[in-house]
Amino acid sequence: WSITYAVPPDEPCRFEMGVDPGTESADLFLRTKFALSPEAEGRLDSRAPFRFRVDLGADPEWGLREALRRYYDRHDEWFSTPVDRYGLWQVLPLDRYEDPEYFVFHEAGRFVGDAKTVDEYAQNDGWELDDERGSYTLPYTIPGHREITHLNELPETHEETMNAFDEWDRDPVPFESFRYISSFRDLEELKSIVRNSGIHAADGTLETVVRNTDWGQNSVTFPMNPNPHLGRDVETPTLAEYMLETYVPDLLSQPSCDGVYVDSLWGWGNFFNYREEHFRAATVPLTYADERLPFGENGRPGLYNAFSHQEYLRALRERLREEDKVLMGNGIRTTGDNGRAFNAFALDVLGVELDVRDAANAEYDAAFYRAVACGKPVLSLTHGTPSEAEFAEMWKLALLYGIAPTSDGREGNAMHEPDPDGSDLPLIANQDEYRERHAPVLERLMEAGWAPVTGVRADDSAVRIERYGSTDDAHFVVYNTGDAADIAFDVDPAVLDATRNRRAECLMTEGQRPPDDPDAVLGDGTLRLEDGGLIVLHVS
């Protein structure tokens, strides 16, 4: 028998769970991290409600994989997606790519230009090309902050910062984009939104980030609480009201718009909000900063802004689902309590923006992204200057865990130019060769859908196996992280029907030659796997 603790995907909270090694029977524990405040007297009624499930039915043969399968089945609405086309993260109009056939999820907005209407935005940014190709057009939005930009100089004190805010004046910015991050239709409305939705630091002042950026030069950024319930408890307008009632509907009115892209869930969700008038609007219990989440004052009750983002994502998701639209978000991470798992549950497409070296050297992270997504698309947008070996390793992990990687386009097709410090890293001159070899297989895996219970094990723990697709039409990715060896496989007949006459076909290899006998994955013989060798097999 087995026992599993699980927190539901629709009950966000900070928690720890595991096995207590200090007890004689190695007891399981679940520790929740709640805080109470009399100011949270609104929807929470100054309480901290929570739920968890004890599951006694999982087959211990497959351990946490079987527990995950049961979790997905219990909460299918959070792990389904309206997406039916698969490919890579697109950050440019399709005519900017030499191989546009591989790009499907368009984070629109890089070429919004000086558009004054959403139709002009669509024309400038190549949305009609997405329609022709069948790509998803997902315009850029960022609910986590508003900012004032192009200041003459950076303020040095909070008083100077607020004076700069009061005096700031510029023409409206109709659309959010890579060039103009914060949109606004009216300057005084923008300033009211900042005053009403801005979060408070521990000293009771508006939280501010003074910085110099590529898009705004000298700027002050105000982290926002995007909770859509906020307008019922504080003065309006609020950030959520602007986004959900004005900005997003305007985007969706354009026929080519297929949904919404939400940026920077990680960066602006990290803050703690000590603004007590915001407590009344919270539907997720208060919590506190500690050594595992050191972004606020330790032990002090506050709103974790990642959960305020969760409240926004849930409201946005409901609206998009009503119109069969897609919600993509960027900023899923593994660090901190529970990473951004709850944010991931609310998304249809998960985005992860990271350095390519992290993508190449963090198998745990890749497994986490796949686990919180179930079969939903996971895309990575990589920056940096990798070596050839690192780039190849990134693609191997991408294939193993079904993660679609692409460069951000700022370096064109060159993945790397000489470092300014003079180090002579090898130039990966053309990403297209990697995409041409790997992307068609990756799309096939994504369409088939990841299955947590593989039904097949290797006799060497260094060999990773993941299954995509049903047991009747399965794709197996086999990756050797250890030394070269002849590997035998054990098939679980309870998962893969042993009475069926199955055949295995090799779709591709990386780091080794094709196997002589691909049927060995079905328990008949052995596969020769080289150090770092990867094989993708189709079994039917």
C-alpha positions in Angstrom: 0.0 0.0 0.0 1.0 3.7 -0.3 0.1 7.0 1.3 0.3 10.4 -0.4 -0.4 13.9 0.8 -1.5 16.4 -1.8 -2.6 20.1 -1.7 -5.3 20.9 -4.3 -4.3 23.1 -7.2 -7.1 25.5 -6.4 -6.1 26.1 -2.8 -2.8 28.1 -3.0 -0.7 28.2 0.1 2.9 28.0 1.3 3.6 24.6 2.6 6.3 22.0 3.2 5.8 18.3 3.1 8.1 15.3 3.4 9.2 12.5 5.7 10.5 13.3 9.2 13.7 11.3 9.7 13.7 12.1 13.4 10.7 9.9 14.1 10.9 6.1 14.7 8.4 5.3 11.9 9.6 8.1 9.5 6.3 9.9 9.7 5.0 12.0 6.9 4.4 15.7 7.6 2.6 18.6 6.0 3.5 22.0 7.4 1.5 25.0 6.2 2.7 28.6 6.6 -0.2 30.8 7.4 -0.5 34.2 9.1 -3.5 35.9 10.6 -4.5 39.5 10.8 -7.6 41.3 12.0 -7.3 43.5 8.9 -8.1 40.5 6.7 -11.7 40.7 7.8 -13.1 40.6 4.2 -13.4 37.4 2.2 -11.1 35.5 4.6 -12.9 36.7 7.7 -9.5 36.8 9.4 -9.1 33.1 8.9 -6.7 30.8 7.0 -8.8 28.1 5.4 -6.9 25.2 3.7 -7.4 21.7 2.4 -5.2 18.7 1.7 -5.9 15.1 0.6 -4.6 11.9 2.0 -4.6 9.4 -0.9 -4.3 5.7 0.1 -5.0 4.2 -3.3 -1.9 4.8 -5.4 -0.1 1.8 -6.8 3.3 1.7 -4.9 4.9 0.0 -7.9 5.1 3.4 -9.6 5.4 5.6 -6.4 5.1 9.3 -7.0 4.5 8.9 -10.7 1.3 7.0 -9.9 0.4 9.6 -7.3 0.8 12.3 -9.9 -1.4 10.5 -12.3 -4.2 10.3 -9.8 -3.7 13.9 -8.9 -4.1 15.0 -12.5 -7.2 12.8 -12.8 -8.8 14.3 -9.7 -8.1 17.9 -10.9 -8.5 17.5 -14.7 -9.8 21.0 -15.1 -6.4 22.5 -14.1 -4.4 20.2 -16.3 -6.4 20.4 -19.5 -5.7 23.0 -22.2 -7.5 24.3 -25.3 -4.1 24.2 -27.2 -4.2 21.8 -30.2 -1.1 23.1 -32.1 2.5 22.6 -30.8 5.9 24.2 -31.4 8.3 26.8 -30.2 8.1 30.2 -28.4 7.9 32.9 -31.0 9.1 36.4 -30.1 9.3 38.0 -33.6 6.9 38.1 -36.6 7.2 34.9 -38.6 8.8 36.6 -41.6 11.8 37.4 -39.4 12.7 33.6 -39.1 14.5 31.5 -41.6 12.5 28.4 -40.4 9.0 29.8 -39.4 7.4 26.4 -39.5 8.6 25.5 -36.0 7.2 28.6 -34.2 3.7 28.4 -32.8 3.3 30.5 -29.7 3.7 34.2 -30.6 4.5 36.5 -27.6 3.2 39.4 -29.6 4.4 43.0 -29.0 8.0 43.3 -30.2 6.9 45.4 -33.2 3.9 47.2 -31.9 5.5 50.4 -33.1 3.4 53.6 -32.7 0.1 51.8 -33.1 -2.9 53.7 -31.7 -5.5 51.0 -32.4 -5.4 47.3 -31.9 -5.8 46.8 -35.7 -2.6 48.9 -36.2 -0.9 46.8 -33.5 -1.9 43.6 -35.3 -0.7 44.9 -38.7 2.7 46.2 -37.3 3.4 43.0 -35.4 2.6 40.5 -38.2 -0.5 38.9 -36.7 -1.9 38.0 -40.1 1.2 35.8 -40.6 0.3 33.9 -37.5 -3.2 33.3 -39.0 -1.7 31.9 -42.2 0.7 29.7 -40.3 -1.7 28.6 -37.6 0.3 30.1 -34.8 -1.3 31.4 -31.6 -1.1 35.2 -31.3 -0.8 36.0 -27.6 -0.2 39.8 -27.0 2.2 40.8 -24.2 0.7 42.0 -20.8 2.4 42.6 -17.5 0.0 42.9 -14.5 2.8 42.9 -11.9 3.9 46.5 -12.2 3.5 50.0 -13.6 6.4 52.3 -14.1 7.5 55.8 -15.0 10.4 55.9 -17.5 13.0 58.2 -19.2 13.6 60.3 -16.1 16.4 62.9 -16.2 18.1 61.1 -13.3 17.5 58.3 -10.9 16.0 59.4 -7.6 18.0 58.6 -4.5 15.4 58.8 -1.7 11.8 57.8 -1.4 10.7 61.4 -1.3 12.6 62.1 -4.5 11.0 59.0 -6.0 7.4 60.2 -5.2 8.2 63.7 -6.4 9.3 62.3 -9.7 6.1 60.2 -9.9 3.9 63.3 -9.2 5.7 65.4 -11.7 6.1 62.7 -14.4 4.3 63.6 -17.7 4.1 61.9 -21.0 1.6 61.0 -23.7 -0.4 57.8 -23.3 1.1 54.4 -24.3 -1.8 52.4 -25.8 -0.2 49.0 -25.8 2.2 47.0 -23.6 5.2 45.6 -25.5 8.9 44.9 -25.2 9.4 48.6 -26.1 6.9 50.1 -23.7 6.3 47.8 -20.8 3.4 49.6 -19.0 0.5 50.8 -21.1 -2.0 53.5 -20.0 -4.7 55.3 -21.8 -4.8 58.3 -19.4 -2.0 59.7 -17.3 -4.1 60.5 -14.3 -5.7 57.1 -14.4 -2.3 55.5 -14.4 -1.3 57.5 -11.4 -4.5 56.5 -9.6 -3.9 52.9 -10.4 -0.4 53.1 -8.9 -1.7 54.8 -5.7 -4.6 52.2 -5.4 -2.9 49.0 -6.4 0.7 49.6 -5.4 1.9 47.3 -2.7 3.5 48.6 0.5 6.9 47.8 1.9 7.4 47.0 5.5 7.7 50.7 6.4 4.3 51.5 5.1 5.4 53.3 1.9 4.8 52.3 -1.7 7.2 49.7 -2.8 9.5 51.0 -5.5 12.3 49.6 -7.7 14.6 52.3 -9.0 16.5 51.0 -12.0 17.9 51.7 -15.5 16.5 49.4 -18.3 17.0 49.0 -22.0 13.4 50.1 -22.7 12.9 52.8 -20.1 16.4 54.1 -19.2 16.2 55.9 -15.9 13.0 54.5 -14.4 10.9 53.8 -11.2 8.9 50.6 -11.2 6.0 50.2 -8.8 5.1 46.5 -8.0 1.3 46.0 -8.2 -1.2 43.9 -6.5 -3.3 42.6 -9.4 -6.0 41.0 -7.3 -9.3 41.5 -9.2 -11.3 41.8 -5.9 -9.3 44.8 -4.9 -11.6 47.4 -6.4 -14.4 46.4 -4.0 -12.3 47.3 -1.0 -10.2 50.3 -2.1 -10.7 53.2 -4.4 -10.8 52.6 -8.1 -9.4 52.4 -10.7 -7.2 49.4 -9.8 -4.7 47.6 -12.0 -6.9 44.5 -12.3 -9.9 46.7 -13.3 -7.9 48.3 -16.0 -6.5 45.1 -17.4 -9.7 42.9 -17.2 -12.3 45.5 -18.1 -10.4 47.7 -20.6 -7.1 46.4 -21.9 -7.6 42.7 -22.4 -11.1 43.1 -24.0 -9.5 45.6 -26.4 -6.9 43.0 -27.4 -9.5 40.2 -27.7 -11.6 42.4 -30.0 -9.0 41.9 -32.8 -10.0 38.7 -34.7 -6.4 37.5 -34.9 -5.9 37.5 -31.1 -5.9 34.0 -29.7 -5.4 34.8 -26.1 -3.0 36.6 -23.7 0.6 36.4 -22.7 1.4 37.4 -19.0 5.0 38.3 -18.3 7.2 38.3 -15.2 5.2 36.1 -12.8 8.4 35.3 -11.0 10.0 38.8 -10.7 7.0 40.8 -9.5 5.4 37.9 -7.6 8.4 37.7 -5.2 7.4 40.8 -3.1 5.5 40.8 0.2 2.7 43.3 0.5 2.1 44.9 3.9 -0.7 47.2 2.8 -3.4 46.3 5.3 -6.3 47.7 3.3 -5.4 45.1 0.6 -5.8 42.3 3.1 -9.6 42.6 3.0 -9.6 41.7 -0.7 -7.5 38.6 -0.4 -9.0 35.1 -1.1 -5.7 33.4 -0.5 -4.6 33.3 3.2 -1.8 35.6 4.4 1.6 34.2 5.0 5.1 35.5 6.1 8.6 35.8 4.9 11.2 33.4 6.2 14.6 31.9 5.4 13.1 29.9 2.5 11.3 33.0 1.0 13.4 36.0 2.1 11.6 38.7 0.2 10.0 40.5 3.1 10.2 41.1 6.9 10.6 37.7 8.6 7.5 36.5 10.5 5.4 39.5 9.7 1.9 38.8 8.3 1.5 39.9 4.7 0.3 39.1 1.2 2.6 37.1 -0.9 2.3 38.8 -4.3 2.7 35.5 -6.2 -0.7 34.6 -4.7 -2.2 38.0 -5.6 -1.0 37.2 -9.2 -2.8 33.8 -8.8 -6.0 35.6 -8.0 -5.6 37.6 -11.2 -4.7 34.6 -13.3 -7.8 32.7 -12.2 -10.0 35.6 -13.1 -8.3 36.0 -16.5 -8.4 32.3 -17.2 -12.1 32.2 -16.6 -12.7 35.0 -19.1 -10.4 33.5 -21.7 -12.0 30.0 -21.4 -15.4 31.6 -22.1 -14.1 32.5 -25.5 -11.9 29.4 -26.1 -8.8 31.6 -25.8 -5.3 30.6 -24.6 -3.5 31.9 -21.5 0.3 31.7 -21.6 2.5 32.9 -18.7 6.2 33.5 -18.2 8.1 33.2 -14.9 7.5 29.6 -13.7 10.4 28.8 -11.4 11.5 26.1 -9.0 13.1 28.1 -6.1 11.3 29.2 -3.0 8.4 27.3 -1.4 6.5 25.5 -4.1 8.2 27.6 -6.9 5.4 28.9 -9.0 3.5 25.7 -9.1 0.1 27.3 -8.4 0.7 29.9 -11.1 1.5 27.1 -13.5 -1.7 25.3 -12.7 -3.7 28.3 -13.9 -1.9 28.5 -17.3 -2.6 26.8 -20.6 1.0 27.3 -21.8 3.9 27.5 -19.4 6.9 29.8 -20.1 10.3 29.6 -18.5 12.9 32.3 -19.3 16.4 31.4 -18.2 20.1 31.3 -19.1 20.9 28.5 -21.5 23.5 27.1 -19.0 20.7 26.6 -16.5 18.6 24.9 -19.1 21.5 22.5 -19.8 22.5 21.7 -16.2 19.3 21.5 -14.2 17.5 18.2 -14.7 15.5 18.7 -11.5 14.1 22.0 -12.8 13.1 20.4 -16.1 11.3 17.6 -14.3 9.6 20.1 -12.0 8.3 22.1 -15.1 6.9 18.9 -16.6 5.3 17.7 -13.4 3.4 21.0 -12.7 2.3 21.1 -16.4 1.2 17.5 -16.9 0.5 17.4 -20.6 0.3 21.2 -21.2 3.0 22.8 -23.4 6.2 24.0 -21.6 8.3 26.5 -23.5 11.7 27.9 -22.6 13.2 31.2 -23.8 17.0 31.0 -23.3 19.6 33.7 -23.1 23.3 33.5 -22.9 26.3 32.2 -24.7 26.5 28.4 -24.4 29.2 26.1 -25.6 28.3 23.5 -28.2 28.2 20.8 -25.5 25.9 22.9 -23.3 23.6 23.6 -26.2 23.4 19.9 -27.1 22.7 19.1 -23.5 19.9 21.6 -23.3 18.2 19.9 -26.3 18.6 16.5 -24.7 16.8 17.6 -21.5 14.2 19.4 -23.7 13.4 16.1 -25.5 13.4 14.1 -22.4 10.9 16.3 -20.6 9.1 17.7 -23.6 10.2 21.3 -23.2 10.4 23.4 -26.4 13.5 25.7 -26.3 14.2 28.8 -28.4 16.6 31.7 -28.2 15.1 35.2 -27.6 16.2 36.3 -31.0 18.4 39.2 -29.9 21.4 37.4 -31.3 19.7 36.3 -34.5 20.6 32.8 -35.5 24.0 33.0 -33.7 23.8 31.5 -30.3 27.0 33.1 -29.2 29.4 35.9 -30.0 32.9 36.3 -28.5 32.7 37.2 -24.9 33.7 40.8 -24.0 36.3 39.3 -21.6 38.1 37.8 -24.6 37.4 34.1 -23.7 37.1 32.1 -26.9 34.0 30.0 -26.6 33.1 28.0 -29.7 30.5 29.7 -31.9 27.2 27.8 -32.4 26.7 29.4 -35.8 23.2 28.2 -36.6 20.4 27.2 -34.3 18.4 26.2 -37.4 20.4 22.9 -37.7 19.4 21.9 -34.2 15.8 22.9 -34.7 15.6 21.1 -38.0 16.8 17.9 -36.4 14.9 18.1 -33.1 11.8 20.3 -33.4 9.7 17.9 -35.5 10.2 15.1 -33.0 9.6 17.4 -30.1 6.4 18.6 -31.6 5.3 15.0 -32.0 6.0 14.3 -28.3 4.1 17.4 -27.2 1.1 16.5 -29.3 1.1 12.9 -27.9 1.2 14.3 -24.3 3.4 13.3 -21.4 2.4 10.3 -19.3 3.8 10.1 -15.7 3.7 6.3 -15.5 6.0 5.0 -18.1 5.4 1.3 -17.9 9.1 0.6 -18.6 12.2 0.7 -16.4 15.9 0.4 -17.2 18.2 -1.9 -15.1 20.5 1.1 -14.6 19.3 4.1 -12.5 21.4 6.5 -14.6 19.1 5.8 -17.5 16.1 8.1 -17.7 12.9 7.1 -19.4 9.8 9.2 -20.2 6.7 8.2 -22.1 4.5 10.4 -24.3 1.2 9.2 -25.7 -1.1 6.3 -24.7 0.0 2.8 -24.0 -1.4 1.8 -27.4 0.6 4.4 -29.3 3.6 5.3 -27.2 6.8 7.4 -27.6 9.7 6.7 -25.3 12.6 9.0 -24.7 15.6 7.1 -23.3 18.6 9.1 -22.0 21.7 7.8 -20.4 23.3 10.2 -17.8 25.9 7.6 -16.8 28.7 5.6 -18.5 28.2 3.7 -21.7 26.6 0.4 -21.1 24.3 -2.3 -22.5 20.9 -1.6 -20.9 18.1 -4.1 -20.3 14.5 -3.0 -19.7 11.6 -4.3 -17.6 8.1 -3.9 -18.9 5.2 -3.7 -16.4 2.4 -5.8 -18.0 -0.2 -3.9 -15.9 0.7 -0.7 -17.8 1.7 -2.0 -21.2 -0.3 -5.1 -22.3 2.2 -7.9 -22.7 -0.2 -9.9 -25.0 0.0 -7.3 -27.8 2.4 -7.7 -30.7 4.3 -4.4 -30.5 7.2 -3.1 -32.6 9.6 -0.2 -31.8 10.8 2.3 -34.3 13.7 4.7 -33.7 12.7 8.3 -34.6 16.0 9.9 -33.7 19.2 9.7 -31.7 21.5 12.3 -30.1 25.1 11.5 -29.1 25.0 7.9 -30.4 24.2 5.8 -33.4 20.7 4.3 -33.9 20.1 1.0 -32.0 20.4 -2.3 -33.8 17.3 -3.6 -32.0 14.9 -0.9 -30.9 12.5 -3.6 -29.6 14.9 -4.1 -26.6 12.9 -1.3 -24.9 10.0 -3.8 -24.8 12.0 -6.2 -22.7 13.6 -8.2 -25.5 17.4 -7.9 -25.4 19.5 -4.9 -24.6 20.1 -1.4 -26.0 23.6 0.0 -26.2 23.6 3.5 -24.7 26.6 5.7 -25.0 27.6 8.2 -22.3 25.1 11.0 -22.8 23.3 9.0 -25.5 19.6 9.7 -26.2 17.2 7.7 -28.2 13.5 8.5 -29.1 11.4 5.5 -30.0 7.9 5.0 -31.2 6.1 1.9 -30.0 2.8 0.8 -31.6 
